Amino acid sequence: MFLSKCSTNSIKDAAKSIAAGHLVAFPTETVYGLGADATNEEAVAKIYRAKGRPADHPLIVHIASMDAIGDWAVDITEYAINLARDFWPGPMTLVFNRSAIAQDFITGGQNTVGLRVPNQPIALALLKEFEELGGNGIAAPSANRFGAVSPTTAEAVMDELENYLDKTLDVILDGGPCQVGVESTIIDCTTQTPQILRLGAITREMIQESTGLLVVEEIKSDIRVSGSLESHYSPSAHVVLDIEPQNGEGFIAMDSILTPPGAIRLAAPSSVEAYAREIYSALRYADAQGLTKVCIIQPEGGGLAAAIRDRLKRAAN
């Protein structure tokens, strides 16, 4: 395993490493992903082992463009095409009925597959290089141990997975901090109208405007997706929401909220977008400082703020 700055040659080498069946951690606009050839069962098994991920938990397949949807999916709806045109590349995963190429080791045994085109130049370059080598999609969940806080820097990946990756064959591409900071919106496109399975930066209002269809707010799907467990995104420190911290406890809130005396300020974002970018690194910083409790005042509002609250609710369970 080695940490690599993202030159053209290092991205080409990383694509060759994936084609050879090894793992590559790489940046996306949301969080860092841990990638493997999505058609190589043995390589994908390495992801599950490195993460400690349950075998029935599906992986998202990252593709270079929407042109590859037909390789992985069947029964593609018109509204799904509209969403792909409007928001790809971007922080959105679309769930389709799977084609023959999407095997059980990717889908967790389900008949559906999640696809995404990330909006990050390094990720796109890696996907295109892999495609030129004959590859067809990179499976890439977040590059952390299962249930832990997602990494938004290459250093966080190293801290999290150093003991679980092959030190001679696997690669971490360092593309700097992620720009969105919370995982993609996941949308079920297998029914007559789209349904949000995981909140993210692509909001309900944006989906409705793109499709012209009403998006159901209450999740009533049996499809398993990443980040859907009640407890997830959790640091070692105990997370509590919307209460004032005591002396020596960590504190995260918008910069308009003053730090109570004796509390340890971990982040003071100036906007909801900054909150999303900073929240995971702040939780990791709490663990690095050996804090046992972190008090978080959640952001108000819909859209991205609702996605942040979803992550914090799971982190607190």
N, C-alpha and C positions, 0 to 999 in steps of 0.2 A: 504494500500500500504506500502511495506517495501523494503528497499535496502538490498540485501543479497549478501554476499560473496559466491563464487561458490564452496561450498563443495559438496561431493557426495549426502549428505542428502538434501541440499537445492535444488539441481537440481531435485531430486526425488520429493520433495514437490512441486516444480514449475510445474512439469509434471502433478501431481495430481490436481493442481490448474487449469491448462488448461482443463483437463478432466472434471472438475466441472463447466466449463463455465466461468472462470475468465480470466483476461488478464495477460500476463507475458512479460515484456520487457527484451530482452536478446541480448548479443553481437553476431555479425557475423564478418567475416573478413572485410566486407565493412562498414556498419554502424549498429547501434543498431536497432533491429526490435521490433515492438509491436505485440505480438503473441496471437492468439486465435485458438481454434479448428476449422479447416477449413470446417468441416461438420456441425457445429452448428450455425444456422442462428442467434440466439439470441446473442451468444457470439461474432460473427463477427460484428454484429450491434454495439456492444460496442466499437470496433475499430473505426468505422466510427464516432461515437459520440465523442470519446476522441480526434480524430484528426481533427474533423470538415471537414471530407473528403466527396466530392460529391459521391452520391450513385452509379453513373455510372462509377466511377473510379475503375478498377479492382485491386484485390490484388494478390500478388505472394504467391503461396503455397510452403512452405519449406518441403522437404521430407528427410528421413533418408538415402536413397540410390537410385540409378537409378532403382532398382528393383521395385519401386513404380510407375514408369512412367505409366505402364499399368493400374493402378487403376484410374488414372486421365485423361488419354489421349487416343485418337483413331487415326488411320491413321498415325502411327509413322513411319517416314522416316528413311532410313538407315543412312543418314548423321547426323540425330539427335542423333542416337545411338553412332555414332563415336564421336560427340561432347561431349556427356555425359561421355563416357569412357575416353576421353582425358582431360577434364577440370572439372569434378566433383569428389570430392568436390571442389568447387571453385566459383569465382565471376561471374557466368554466369547463366542467366535465359533463359530457352527454352520455347517458346510459341507453344502449340499444339492445335489441335481441341479437344474439351473437351469431356469427357465421362459423363455418367449420374450422377456420384458423384459430379461433378463440377457444382454447382448450380449458378443461376443468382446472388445470394448475394455475391459470390466470383468473378465472371467474369464480373461484371458490366453489365450483360445482353447480353454479347457477347457470341459467340459460340466457344471461345478459352479460354485457361487457361495457365498461366505462372507457371513453376515449377523450383525449384532450390534446390541443395544440398550444403549448406554452408560449407566452409572450416575453421571451428572454433571449437575447441574441446568442448566448453561449449554448443554451438548450437547443435552439433551432439549428444552430450550426452543427451540433453533435448529431441531432436527428437526421439532418440532410447528409452528413458524412456517412452515417450508418446505412442510410437508404442507398447511397452510391455503392456501398460494399455488398448490396443485395439484402440488407436487413429490412424488416417490416415491423417497426414499432418497438419502443423501449418501455418495458414495464418499470414503473418507478413510484413506489410509495415514498412517504417522507423518510429521510435518512436518519432515523433514530430507533431506539428500542421501542417495541410495541407498547403503546399507552403513555409513553413519555412525551415531554415537550418537544415539539417539532423544531428542527434547526433552521435558522435563517442566516447562518454564516458557515463558511468552510471549517472554521475553528471549532464550532459547535458540533459539526459532524465528526471531526477528529476526536473530540472529547467523548462523544457518545459511543462511537463505534470502533475506536482504535483496537480494542481487544477482540473484535468480532469480524474484522476484515482480514484478507490475506495481505500481509505486509509486503509481498513481492509482486503480486499480480493485480490487485485491485487499486483503483485510482480515485482521488478526490480532486475535482476541478474547482479551483478557487475563483469565483466570480464576484466576490464582495457580498455585501448584505442584500437580502431579497427586498424588493421594492413594495410588495403588497403585504406580506407577512402573515397572512392566514390562508388556509388551504382553499382550493377552488370550490365554487358553487357546484353542486352535483344535481343534475336535472334528469329525471326519468322521462325518456322520450318513447316509451313503449306503449303508451296509452293515447287516447284521443286528444287529451290536453296535457301540457307539461306539468310536472309536479316536482317541487324542490325536495331533494332528499338530504342535502346538507347546505346550510347557508354559507354565503361567501360574498365576494365583492360584486358579483353580478346579481342584482337584486330582483325581487319579484316584479317591481314596476318596470324594470328594464326588459325582463322576459316578456311581460304582457305587451309592452310597446312593440317588441320585435315580432311577436307571433300573432298579435291581435286576439289572443285567447286568454280566458280567465285562468289564473294560476291558483290552485288550491293551496291554502296556507297550512292546513293540518295534514301532517304526513300519515298516509294510510297505505303504505307500500310494504310488501314483504321482501323487497330487494335489500340485500345486505350491501352496505357501502362503507368506505373508510370513514373513521371518525364518528360512527353512529352509536357506539357504546355509551352507556350512562357515565362511566368513568373513563376519561381519556385526557390527553394533553397535560398530564399531571407532573409537577415537580416533586421532589422529595419533601419540600416544605408543605405544611398544611395551608391550603388556600381557603380564605373566608371572604365573603362578598358583602359589600355595602355596610361595613361596620368600621368604627374608628380604631386604629391600632394603638396598642399599649407600648410602653417603653421597650426598645430593643426589637420590636416587630417590624417586618418589611411593610412598605406602603407604596401602592401604585394608584394614581389618579390623574385626571386632567390637570394641567398646570394652573388652572384657576382655583384649584382646591389646595389650601395651605397644608403643609406637613405638620401634624400634631407633634408637640414636644416629645423628644425621645424616640420617635419613629425613624426608621431608616428608609429614606426615599430611594426607590428603585427605578422609577420612571415618572416623568411629568410631561406627557405628550401634549402638544398644543392643538391637535386636531384629531378627529376620529381616524383619519388616514395614518397619522403618526402613531396613534394608539395601536393600530393593527401591526405596524412595522416593528414596534418596540416591545410588545407584550411578551413574546416568547423569550427574547433575549433578557428581559427583566426577570422573568421567572427562573431562567438559568443562572442569572447573577445571584439571585436569592440563595440558590443551592450552593453556588461557589463561595458565598459568604457564610455558609453554615447556618442560615436562618431556619428556624423551625416553624414559623408562621408568617404568612403574607396576607395583609388585608388589602382588598382591591375595591375601589369605588368604580362601578361599571359606567361606561358611556351610555348616554341616553339617545333615543331616536331609533329609526328603522335602518334598513339597508345594511351597510357595513357594520354599524354599531350593533345591530341585532346579531350578526355573525360573530362579533367579538364576545357578546354576552353568551352565545351558545358555547363557545370554546371555554369561557370562564366557568360556566355552570358545570361542565364536564370535568374541568380541572379541580373544582371544589368538591366533587363527589368522592 
